[in-house]
């Protein structure tokens, strides 16, 4: 399938929050390295970017759902933002959803070879971008968050590139299932144990699952979802 390639530079979402969440279609070829696209910037290296989070894919199909929801909520000012790149994605396409794409999927993207490493964890910057205080909570709860990818082989990608499935080593773990186990179930011991042993899942998510198992409960996500108090 064809995907649009997007990149972004830092800007202020409000007086306090700097972010590069607003991505735009690129107009020239990009070198896709283990750290991401040559023209893309991540503001907070602790939570964004890096070898396990080099790229973000967001299904373009979701935008129609959000347009209807924004209209129903009367969020007319930020409704105009809803288009490819609005959720911080580097790859935008149709034909692949969280319920179909699986952790560990390997895809050819231009000259690069990429692999799904983990679901995307929504954060409070979505709230600031779209003007709704609990938007990140809604994105997490309904599973329309997209996913992150690592780069296995570096290479050049064009502004519009084909994303072609090469291998699916973990068909039993769709992105949505992984996200639901961690985010949307009170405490799924069997599911967390499965994630903790899933080699193709990012190390941070394997540790998260193992930590939850050891603690006997999932984490408090208030800070990530709603921001600093």
C-alpha positions as CSV (number, residue, x, y, z in Angstrom):
1,X,0.0,0.0,0.0
2,X,1.1,3.6,-0.6
3,X,1.9,5.8,2.4
4,X,2.6,9.5,2.8
5,X,5.8,10.4,4.5
6,X,5.7,13.2,7.1
7,X,8.1,15.1,9.3
8,X,7.9,18.0,11.8
9,X,9.9,20.7,13.6
10,X,9.4,22.0,17.1
11,X,6.8,24.6,17.9
12,X,4.7,25.8,20.9
13,X,1.4,24.2,21.5
14,X,0.7,26.7,24.2
15,X,2.7,29.0,26.5
16,X,4.2,26.0,28.3
17,X,4.4,23.0,25.9
18,X,6.9,22.6,23.1
19,X,6.3,19.8,20.7
20,X,6.9,18.6,17.2
21,X,3.6,16.7,17.1
22,X,2.4,18.6,14.0
23,X,3.9,16.7,11.1
24,X,3.7,17.8,7.4
25,X,4.2,15.9,4.2
26,X,7.8,16.0,3.0
27,X,8.6,17.3,-0.4
28,X,12.0,15.6,-0.9
29,X,13.4,12.1,-0.3
30,X,14.3,11.2,3.3
31,X,17.0,9.1,4.8
32,X,15.4,6.7,7.2
33,X,18.0,5.9,9.9
34,X,17.6,3.9,13.1
35,X,16.7,7.3,14.7
36,X,14.0,8.2,12.2
37,X,13.6,10.5,9.2
38,X,16.3,13.0,8.3
39,X,14.0,16.0,8.4
40,X,12.1,14.9,11.5
41,X,12.7,16.2,15.0
42,X,11.5,14.9,18.4
43,X,11.4,17.4,21.3
44,X,11.4,15.0,24.3
45,X,13.9,12.2,23.7
46,X,12.9,10.5,26.9
47,X,9.4,9.7,25.6
48,X,9.7,10.1,21.8
49,X,12.0,8.9,19.1
50,X,15.1,6.7,19.4
51,X,15.8,3.3,18.0
52,X,12.6,1.6,19.3
53,X,10.3,4.6,18.3
54,X,11.9,5.8,15.2
55,X,8.7,6.1,13.2
56,X,5.0,6.5,14.0
57,X,2.2,5.1,11.8
58,X,-1.4,6.4,12.2
59,X,-4.2,4.9,10.1
60,X,-5.8,7.6,8.0
61,X,-9.2,5.9,8.3
62,X,-9.4,7.2,11.9
63,X,-9.7,10.8,10.8
64,X,-13.3,10.5,9.6
65,X,-14.2,9.1,13.1
66,X,-12.5,12.1,14.8
67,X,-14.1,14.6,12.4
68,X,-17.6,13.3,13.4
69,X,-16.7,13.3,17.1
70,X,-15.2,16.8,17.0
71,X,-18.3,18.1,15.2
72,X,-20.6,16.5,17.8
73,X,-18.5,18.0,20.7
74,X,-18.6,21.5,19.1
75,X,-14.8,21.5,18.7
76,X,-14.9,23.6,15.5
77,X,-11.7,25.5,16.0
78,X,-9.3,22.5,16.1
79,X,-11.4,20.3,13.8
80,X,-9.6,21.9,10.9
81,X,-6.3,20.3,12.1
82,X,-7.6,16.8,11.4
83,X,-5.6,15.5,8.5
84,X,-2.4,13.5,7.9
85,X,0.3,14.4,10.4
86,X,-2.1,15.8,13.1
87,X,-1.4,12.9,15.5
88,X,2.4,13.2,15.1
89,X,2.6,10.4,12.6
90,X,5.5,9.9,10.1
91,X,3.6,7.4,8.0
92,X,0.0,8.0,6.9
93,X,-2.0,5.4,4.8
94,X,-5.2,3.4,4.5
95,X,-5.7,-0.3,4.6
96,X,-4.0,-1.2,7.8
97,X,-5.6,-0.8,11.3
98,X,-4.5,-1.6,14.9
99,X,-6.7,-4.7,14.8
100,X,-4.8,-6.0,11.7
101,X,-1.2,-4.9,12.1
102,X,0.8,-7.0,14.6
103,X,3.7,-6.4,17.0
104,X,6.8,-7.6,15.1
105,X,5.4,-7.0,11.6
106,X,8.3,-6.3,9.2
107,X,7.7,-4.0,6.2
108,X,9.7,-2.8,3.3
109,X,9.5,1.0,3.1
110,X,11.4,2.3,0.1
111,X,15.0,1.2,0.7
112,X,14.4,0.8,4.5
113,X,13.2,-2.2,6.4
114,X,11.0,-1.4,9.4
115,X,9.3,-3.3,12.2
116,X,6.4,-2.6,14.5
117,X,7.9,-2.3,18.0
118,X,5.0,-1.2,20.2
119,X,1.6,0.5,20.4
120,X,1.7,4.3,20.6
121,X,1.1,5.7,24.2
122,X,-1.0,8.8,23.9
123,X,0.0,11.7,26.0
124,X,-1.3,15.1,27.3
125,X,0.2,16.9,24.3
126,X,-2.8,15.6,22.3
127,X,-5.0,17.5,24.7
128,X,-3.1,20.8,24.1
129,X,-3.1,20.3,20.3
130,X,-6.8,19.6,19.9
131,X,-8.2,21.8,22.7
132,X,-9.9,19.0,24.8
133,X,-8.5,18.2,28.2
134,X,-9.3,14.4,28.1
135,X,-8.7,13.7,24.4
136,X,-5.6,11.6,25.2
137,X,-7.8,9.4,27.5
138,X,-10.3,8.9,24.7
139,X,-7.6,8.0,22.2
140,X,-6.1,5.4,24.5
141,X,-9.5,3.9,25.5
142,X,-10.8,3.3,22.0
143,X,-7.5,2.0,20.6
144,X,-7.1,4.6,17.8
145,X,-3.6,5.4,18.7
146,X,-1.4,4.0,15.9
147,X,1.9,2.3,16.5
148,X,5.6,2.8,16.6
149,X,8.3,1.2,14.5
150,X,12.1,0.5,14.7
151,X,14.3,0.6,11.6
152,X,16.1,-2.7,10.9
153,X,17.8,-1.6,7.7
154,X,18.4,2.1,6.9
155,X,17.7,3.6,3.5
156,X,16.1,6.3,1.5
157,X,12.4,6.7,1.3
158,X,10.4,8.9,-1.2
159,X,7.7,11.4,-0.2
160,X,5.1,8.8,-1.2
161,X,6.4,5.2,-0.7
162,X,5.0,1.7,-0.8
163,X,4.7,-0.1,2.6
164,X,4.9,-3.8,1.9
165,X,4.6,-6.6,4.5
166,X,7.6,-8.9,4.5
167,X,7.0,-11.0,7.6
168,X,4.5,-11.4,10.4
169,X,6.2,-13.4,13.2
170,X,3.6,-12.7,15.9
171,X,0.1,-12.9,14.2
172,X,-1.4,-13.6,17.7
173,X,-0.5,-10.2,19.0
174,X,-2.2,-7.4,17.0
175,X,-1.3,-3.9,18.0
176,X,-4.8,-3.3,19.4
177,X,-4.6,-6.4,21.6
178,X,-1.3,-5.4,23.0
179,X,-2.6,-1.9,23.8
180,X,-5.8,-3.3,25.4
181,X,-3.8,-5.7,27.6
182,X,-1.8,-2.8,29.0
183,X,-4.2,0.1,28.9
184,X,-7.8,-1.1,28.8
185,X,-8.1,-4.1,31.1
186,X,-7.9,-3.9,34.9
187,X,-5.2,-6.6,35.2
188,X,-4.7,-9.2,32.6
189,X,-2.1,-11.5,34.1
190,X,-2.0,-14.0,31.2
191,X,-1.8,-11.2,28.6
192,X,0.9,-9.3,30.5
193,X,2.9,-12.5,30.8
194,X,2.7,-13.0,27.1
195,X,3.9,-9.5,26.4
196,X,6.8,-9.8,28.9
197,X,8.1,-12.7,26.8
198,X,7.5,-11.3,23.4
199,X,10.9,-10.8,21.9
200,X,9.8,-8.5,19.1
201,X,8.1,-6.1,21.5
202,X,10.2,-3.1,22.6
203,X,12.3,-3.6,25.7
204,X,10.4,-0.8,27.5
205,X,7.1,-2.4,26.9
206,X,8.4,-5.9,28.0
207,X,9.7,-4.3,31.2
208,X,6.4,-2.5,31.7
209,X,4.5,-5.8,31.4
210,X,7.0,-7.5,33.8
211,X,6.7,-4.7,36.3
212,X,3.0,-4.8,36.3
213,X,3.1,-8.6,36.9
214,X,5.5,-8.1,39.8
215,X,3.3,-5.3,41.3
216,X,0.1,-7.2,40.7
217,X,-1.5,-4.1,39.2
218,X,-1.2,-1.7,36.2
219,X,0.4,1.7,36.5
220,X,-1.2,5.1,37.1
221,X,-1.2,6.9,33.8
222,X,-2.5,10.3,35.0
223,X,0.7,12.2,34.4
224,X,1.2,10.9,30.9
225,X,-2.4,11.4,29.9
226,X,-3.3,14.7,31.6
227,X,0.1,16.3,32.1
228,X,2.0,17.8,35.0
229,X,-0.2,19.1,37.8
